[in-house]
Amino acid sequence: NLMNAIMGSGILGLAYVMANTGVFGFSFLLLTVALLASYSVHLLLSMCIQTAYLGP
């Protein structure tokens, strides 16, 4: 339930951000956040491989 609330408020906030920054600013911010999220997942997975963590 907590994850649904976080995702829902984030998606509702996207329209507000787009209204304030414009299409190009919004696209730039969205792409930047997506790249940062992808890089953080890459770092997490590479650390799991290095430490041989297989999960719970």
DAMO-V717863 format. One record per residue. RES is the residue in one letter. SS is DSSP state (~ for helix, > for strand, _ for the rest). PHI is phi in radians with two decimals (NA if undefined). NEAR is the number of other ideal C-beta (glycine too) atoms within 8 Angstrom. Layout:
res=<RES/RES>
ss=<SS/SS>
phi=<PHI/PHI>
near=<NEAR/NEAR>
This chain:
res=<N/L/M/N/A/I/M/G/S/G/I/L/G/L/A/Y/V/M/A/N/T/G/V/F/G/F/S/F/L/L/L/T/V/A/L/L/A/S/Y/S/V/H/L/L/L/S/M/C/I/Q/T/A/Y/L/G/P>
ss=<_/~/~/~/~/~/~/~/~/~/~/~/~/~/~/~/~/~/~/~/~/~/~/~/~/~/~/~/~/~/~/~/~/~/~/~/~/~/~/~/~/~/~/~/~/~/~/~/~/~/~/_/_/_/_/_>
phi=<NA/-1.13/-1.12/-1.11/-1.17/-1.15/-1.14/-1.11/-1.20/-1.17/-1.21/-1.17/-1.27/-1.09/-1.13/-1.13/-1.14/-1.14/-1.16/-1.55/-1.85/1.55/-1.20/-1.24/-1.11/-1.12/-1.09/-1.12/-1.12/-1.12/-1.15/-1.10/-1.15/-1.13/-1.16/-1.14/-1.15/-1.12/-1.15/-1.18/-1.15/-1.04/-1.11/-1.08/-1.18/-1.18/-1.23/-1.12/-1.19/-1.16/-1.64/1.01/-1.42/-1.80/1.84/-1.22>
near=<4/5/6/7/8/8/8/8/8/8/7/8/8/10/7/8/10/10/6/6/8/7/6/6/8/12/8/8/10/9/8/8/8/8/8/8/8/8/8/8/8/8/8/8/8/8/9/8/7/6/6/5/6/3/3/1>
